[in-house]
Amino acid sequence: MRAGQRLDAELKASLEIRQRQGLYRQRQTLYSPQQPQVRLLDQTCLAFCSNDYLGLAADPRVVSALKEGAARYGVGGGASHLVSGHSYAHHALEEALAEFTQRPRALLFSSGYMANLGVLTALLSAQDRVYQDRLNHASLLDGGRLSAARFRRYPHQDVQRLAQWLQQDETSGRRLVVTDGVFSMDGDVARLDDLARICHAENAYLMVDDAHGFGVLGQQGGGCAEAFNLNVDELPILIGTLGKAFGTAGAFVAGSETLIETLIQFARPYIYTTSLPPAVAHATLTSLQLLREEGHRREHLRQLIQQFRTGCQALGLNLMPSSTPIQPLVVGSAQAALAMSDALRARGIWVTAIRPPTVPEGTARLRVTLTASHTSEQVDRLLNALAQASRVDNDQS
Ligand SMILES: *Cc1c(COP(=O)(O)O)cnc(C)c1O
């Protein structure tokens, strides 16, 4: 057997296991922008599974800004930020994000995954400790592992347990408490007032990844920091991503001058990568403006969330306690979640099944997400399809 064949034979074994478990993942190719009606190869369907919460990903004004940015700055960044890839477009966006988050400075990263890895590895070393909610995003967990700090995961939202651990654990090193602002697969909001209080009492530092809060929570879309009114002392390390409600791509860290300078010096995923395309940064200036100013998008979204929850309750569906656009329906087994997703697809509705290891074993779910560009009529169509699909499901079981 040739080496390539031998490698394939080894790899196939784990693929087959994954397939048998109902955990095999496949991509769907989109032939349209990210929007409620998406075109797939053989079907146009109504999608409820993007993170484009404000409907900005294909907004004509953001698209024009991207074109303008490309005309002005070209496409590629051409180098990493510290070599020669730091463009005025990046600079202007960092200034705008700092002002938006009411932090002294902000630093752009190419993705949220890299921002989390970068911050955690730059701030933590072996003598330090990091405490994370069990349901934190994979990038936070990976960053924690990579950092070499002692790593403890507290039960989801169990602030009392966290407080106990902080009281008991002794260390001369630094202690970081890290949480999603809005939990990405559950949609619930972290208890940031309690976490900030505990961190203050125990001399720990709070870090929030607000990937799903920005644009959605707060009067101006300022996310958890705005909703909980947490300043840079109470919440010194704030992460946002630009690929969700902002509708573009990339991520940022907002905090003190010293924090940002530290990241520029020591965050390897910042240093050793090509800068985000400057045109994307330029387009994000426009999406930031829309995100702040067009409060009617948040208002409409709130109404859709209410409509969806009321509808699901009437149908007796297993809705999770969430007030955000992430409205998961827990199904249980991976196979059942896939079957439910297929049943919806047969009715022209696309909701992805989320399975382990993304979520804990036995809690596979349909992660329904609503956006400001959905209409109330479209949410009714989703509810009707769910009613039919769950009826079929019950008949079979
Ligand atoms: C999506 C997400 C990320 C990753 O951001 P990308 O820019 O997509 O890499 C990080 N944290 C959370 C909580 C997320 O939901």
The ligand as an SDF file (V2000), in Angstrom:
LIG
                    3D

 15 15  0  0  0  0  0  0  0  0999 V2000
  -18.6860   32.7590   16.2860 C   0  0  0  0  0  0  0  0  0  0  0  0
  -18.0350   32.8630   17.6070 C   0  0  0  0  0  0  0  0  0  0  0  0
  -16.6550   33.0390   17.7040 C   0  0  0  0  0  0  0  0  0  0  0  0
  -15.7650   32.9560   16.5040 C   0  0  0  0  0  0  0  0  0  0  0  0
  -15.8030   34.1140   15.7610 O   0  0  0  0  0  0  0  0  0  0  0  0
  -15.3210   34.0520   14.2490 P   0  0  0  0  0  0  0  0  0  0  0  0
  -15.0970   35.4590   13.8840 O   0  0  0  0  0  0  0  0  0  0  0  0
  -16.4380   33.4140   13.4940 O   0  0  0  0  0  0  0  0  0  0  0  0
  -14.0810   33.2210   14.2360 O   0  0  0  0  0  0  0  0  0  0  0  0
  -16.1140   33.2530   18.9490 C   0  0  0  0  0  0  0  0  0  0  0  0
  -16.8780   33.2550   20.0500 N   0  0  0  0  0  0  0  0  0  0  0  0
  -18.2040   33.0530   19.9980 C   0  0  0  0  0  0  0  0  0  0  0  0
  -18.9960   33.0640   21.2520 C   0  0  0  0  0  0  0  0  0  0  0  0
  -18.8140   32.8350   18.7720 C   0  0  0  0  0  0  0  0  0  0  0  0
  -20.1100   32.5960   18.7140 O   0  0  0  0  0  0  0  0  0  0  0  0
  1  2  1  0
  2  3  1  0
  2 14  2  0
  3  4  1  0
  3 10  2  0
  4  5  1  0
  5  6  1  0
  6  7  2  0
  6  8  1  0
  6  9  1  0
 10 11  1  0
 11 12  2  0
 12 13  1  0
 12 14  1  0
 14 15  1  0
M  END
$$$$
